[in-house]
């Protein structure tokens, strides 16, 4: 059974009862299939009703679900012959940003993204997806490699934000993020980015200044986390729900604002409930986006990308 979020407690109770009945049926050979079927219909209906009216804060919780597919889940399912590339050739290898070369459905690509980890050990190893300067400098190195060999770039974004520690600031965190954004805008190859969980602040945009930006249905993308916003505006993180609504961080909000280009629907209950289905759906969206850019030359792709983000700035100034 999946890990249930706070707002899913009624669903958890029903699915718990179903699991108990199935256990009894298996152990005692009791004919309770009809009762299980009735409860399953009820649970499915409740799940559908719940997810049809999620608030921005609830979608944030789904985006942070620990069992959502992460970078290596997508790479393992979608990329053949993946060769990881490590290090920024200056200081260290940052584990929060992973990347390398591989074949995506027959096409050679450079793929990179944030990796949060799946348990305590790997989360600590990957610093919970919060990259340090060397992570963004590694991303720049990979984008320059893609540019040199005219390889499409695919990025998978899933981070609460760049690492805010003193050591990261001492090594030029802001400069590294700016250089990564600059590298995104300079690439003369097809560039697709997907927000697969959290897209937090500069830590996200550093990998997401792409020609085509995709968001999974229950992912979020914002300049600051709801808790961070609430702490600044209300001096208390308890106002996070209110902040989430104001930030317009959901996929539907950002599509309406023109910040992203496409929303990929998730399986009922979120990607963590049907990982293979969710990964395949995102793979199809990435493939369509890359195919749409196949016949465009490098300078055209670069200009289109730059104009797209400059236009967002102009809209912001005129709003």
Secondary structure, DSSP 8 states (H G I E B T S, - for coil): -----GGGHHHHHHHHHHHHHHHHHHHH----HHHHHHHHHHHHHHHHHHHTT--HHHHHHHHT-TTS--HHHHHHHHEEEEEE----SSS---SSEEEEEEEETTEEEEEEEE---SSHHHHHHTGGG---HHHHHHHHHHHHHHHHTT-EEEEEEEES-S---HHHHHTTHHHHHHHHHHHHHH--S-EEEEEEEEEEHHHHHTTT--SEEEEETT-EEESS-HHHHHHHHTSSGGGHHHHHHHHT-BHHHHHHHTS-SEEE---TT-GGGSHHHHHHHHHHHHHHHHHHTTT--HHHHHHHHHHHHHHHHHHHHH-
